[in-house]
Amino acid sequence: MHYGGAPISSTTKAISNKWKILMPDAAYGPYPQPRPLVTHEIPDVVEDYHWEATNAIEAGFDGYMVVQAIAAAIGADRVGVRISPAIDHLDAMQPGASRH
C-alpha cells in the first residue's frame, strides 16, 4: 500500500476548484495535485486492488466495484465495472461526450 504521497493519475492535470474534498476535520479543501503513474508501479497498484477487494469481501461486503477487474481475487460474480463517459464528476468528462 502507498499512503501519504500525491494521488496517482494518467496526467498531472489537477481537478478544477469547483470540486472539494472532505477533510478529517470536517472542513472542505482542494484536491491535491496528482502525479502520473509510472509503468513500473502498475504491478503494485494491481496488488493494492487485489488486497482491497479481498479485505472488502472478508469484511462482509457483497461485492467490490473497480475500474480494472479483480476477478481472480474475489470471483467474477462479485466484480462490477461502471463506465460513465458523460458524467463530469471530478472533471472526468470524456472529450466530446454528451450528457443527453
C-alpha positions in Angstrom: 0.0 0.0 0.0 1.1 3.5 -0.8 -0.1 6.2 1.6 0.9 9.8 2.1 2.0 10.7 -1.4 0.4 12.5 -4.2 -2.6 10.7 -5.8 -1.8 8.9 -9.0 -3.3 9.6 -12.3 -2.7 9.3 -16.0 -1.9 13.0 -16.0 -0.6 15.9 -13.8 -3.8 17.8 -14.6 -5.4 19.0 -11.3 -9.1 18.7 -10.7 -10.8 22.1 -11.0 -11.5 24.2 -8.0 -15.3 23.6 -8.2 -14.7 20.2 -6.5 -13.7 19.9 -2.9 -12.5 17.0 -0.7 -14.0 16.4 2.8 -11.1 16.6 5.2 -10.8 14.6 8.5 -11.7 17.7 10.5 -15.0 18.0 8.5 -13.7 21.1 6.6 -13.6 21.1 2.8 -10.3 21.5 1.0 -8.9 21.4 -2.6 -7.9 18.1 -4.2 -4.2 17.6 -4.2 -2.2 17.8 -7.4 -1.8 14.3 -8.9 1.3 12.7 -10.4 1.4 10.4 -13.4 1.7 6.7 -12.7 5.0 5.2 -13.8 4.9 1.9 -15.7 6.9 0.0 -13.2 4.3 1.0 -10.5 1.4 -0.9 -12.2 2.0 -4.3 -10.5 1.9 -2.5 -7.1 -1.4 -0.8 -8.0 -2.9 -4.1 -9.1 -1.7 -5.7 -5.9 -3.3 -2.9 -3.9 -6.7 -3.5 -5.7 -6.3 -7.2 -5.0 -5.7 -6.6 -1.3 -8.6 -4.1 -1.0 -11.1 -6.3 -2.8 -10.2 -9.3 -0.7 -10.5 -7.3 2.5 -13.8 -5.9 1.4 -15.3 -9.4 0.9 -13.8 -10.6 4.2 -15.4 -7.7 5.9 -18.8 -8.7 4.7 -19.3 -6.5 1.6 -21.4 -8.1 -1.1 -19.1 -7.0 -3.9 -16.4 -4.6 -4.9 -16.5 -2.1 -7.8 -13.3 -1.3 -9.5 -12.1 0.1 -12.8 -10.0 -2.9 -13.7 -11.5 -6.3 -12.9 -10.1 -8.1 -9.9 -12.0 -11.3 -10.6 -9.0 -13.5 -9.7 -9.1 -12.2 -6.2 -12.8 -12.4 -5.3 -14.6 -14.1 -8.2 -16.1 -12.6 -11.4 -19.6 -12.7 -9.9 -18.5 -10.1 -7.4 -16.8 -7.6 -9.7 -18.6 -4.6 -11.1 -17.4 -2.1 -13.8 -19.1 1.2 -14.2 -18.5 3.2 -17.4 -19.8 6.7 -17.3 -18.3 8.8 -20.2 -20.9 11.5 -19.9 -20.5 12.3 -16.2 -18.5 15.3 -15.2 -17.9 14.3 -11.6 -14.3 15.4 -10.6 -13.8 16.6 -14.1 -13.9 13.0 -15.5 -15.8 14.0 -18.6 -14.8 12.3 -21.9 -14.0 14.9 -24.6 -16.9 15.2 -27.0 -19.3 13.2 -24.7 -22.9 14.4 -24.3 -25.0 14.3 -21.1 -28.2 13.8 -23.2 
